[in-house]
Amino acid sequence: MVGKSEPSLEAGPEQLLYASILQKGMYLGIAILFITFTMYALGIMKPYIPLDKISTYWGMNVHEYLHNANIKGGWSWLSMLQYGDFINFIGIAILAGVTIICYLVIVPLLLKNNDKVYAAMALLEVIILSLAASGILAVGH
């Protein structure tokens, strides 16, 4: 047929940028997880829950664990980073939050390409993910 073009299977610039940021964030998160777990496993940092007592918490659900260990939920782990069993959360937070950064980074490129609908969707995704991470959109647990 004349005039019909084949759809491109190549990734667009915003997809490549998203993937590049995601890859760097993933490597950073995994590297931090590896380093912080090594610090915990080697006993470089004192754990909040002593290793000889940790098995008493294994059978508990989250609410029982938090209550018995005297830990506040949500983002309270940020105030406990001096403990080896909580510093690991930094890498987890990076891995969980890198998607938000990816979406934020591609918005200017989408607007430059006049993809206003995709830019609005990316911003909406950032808002929803940020609200969910903050605990404001807590559903269920």
C-alpha positions in Angstrom: 0.0 0.0 0.0 1.2 3.4 -0.8 1.4 6.0 2.0 1.3 3.6 4.9 4.5 3.5 6.9 5.6 0.6 9.0 5.6 1.3 12.8 9.1 1.7 14.2 10.3 -1.0 16.6 13.1 1.2 17.8 12.9 2.8 21.2 12.3 6.5 21.3 14.6 9.0 23.0 12.4 9.2 26.1 12.4 5.4 26.4 16.2 5.3 26.1 16.5 8.0 28.7 14.1 6.2 31.1 16.0 2.9 30.6 19.3 4.6 31.2 18.2 6.2 34.5 16.5 2.9 35.5 19.7 1.0 34.8 21.9 3.4 36.8 19.4 3.5 39.7 19.2 -0.3 39.7 22.9 -0.7 39.8 23.2 1.9 42.6 20.5 0.3 44.7 22.0 -3.2 44.3 25.5 -1.9 45.1 24.2 -0.2 48.3 22.3 -3.3 49.2 25.4 -5.4 48.8 27.6 -3.0 50.9 25.0 -2.5 53.7 24.2 -6.2 53.9 28.0 -6.9 54.1 28.3 -4.4 56.9 25.4 -6.1 58.7 26.6 -9.6 58.1 30.1 -8.9 59.3 28.9 -7.1 62.4 30.4 -3.8 61.4 27.2 -2.1 62.6 25.3 -3.1 65.7 21.8 -4.5 64.8 18.7 -3.2 66.4 17.5 -6.8 67.0 20.3 -8.9 68.4 21.0 -11.9 66.3 20.4 -14.3 69.2 16.9 -12.9 69.6 15.8 -12.6 66.0 14.3 -16.1 65.8 11.7 -15.0 68.4 10.3 -12.6 65.9 10.1 -15.1 62.9 6.6 -16.4 63.6 5.0 -12.9 64.1 3.0 -11.0 61.7 4.1 -7.4 60.9 1.9 -5.7 63.5 3.1 -8.1 66.3 6.7 -7.7 65.2 6.6 -3.9 65.2 4.8 -3.8 68.5 7.1 -6.3 70.3 10.3 -4.9 68.8 9.1 -1.3 69.7 9.4 -0.1 66.1 7.2 2.5 64.5 5.9 1.8 61.1 6.2 3.8 57.9 9.2 5.9 57.3 10.5 5.6 60.9 13.3 3.4 59.6 15.0 6.7 58.6 15.7 7.4 62.2 17.2 4.0 62.8 19.9 4.0 60.1 22.6 3.6 62.8 21.6 0.0 63.1 22.9 -2.7 60.7 19.5 -4.3 60.2 18.0 -0.9 59.1 20.7 0.6 56.9 19.8 -2.1 54.3 16.6 -0.1 53.7 18.5 2.6 51.9 19.1 0.3 48.9 15.6 -0.9 49.0 14.3 2.7 49.0 16.5 3.5 46.0 15.2 0.5 44.1 11.6 1.3 44.9 12.0 5.0 44.1 14.0 5.0 40.9 10.9 4.7 38.8 9.7 8.1 40.1 13.0 9.7 39.1 12.7 8.0 35.6 9.3 9.5 35.0 10.4 13.0 36.2 13.4 13.0 34.0 11.5 12.2 30.8 8.7 14.8 31.3 10.8 17.7 29.8 11.7 15.6 26.8 8.0 14.6 26.3 7.0 18.3 26.5 9.8 19.2 24.0 8.4 16.6 21.6 4.9 18.1 22.1 3.7 14.8 23.7 1.5 16.6 26.2 -0.7 13.6 27.0 2.3 11.4 27.7 3.9 14.2 29.8 0.7 14.5 31.8 0.5 10.8 32.3 4.1 10.7 33.5 3.5 13.5 35.9 0.3 11.8 37.2 2.4 8.6 37.7 5.0 10.6 39.7 2.2 12.1 41.9 0.5 8.7 42.5 3.8 6.9 43.2 5.0 9.7 45.5 1.7 9.7 47.4 1.8 5.9 47.8 5.4 6.0 49.0 4.6 8.7 51.5 1.8 6.6 53.0 -0.9 9.1 52.2 -2.5 6.6 49.8 -2.3 3.7 52.2 -4.8 1.0 51.2 -5.3 -2.2 53.1 -2.4 -2.8 55.6 
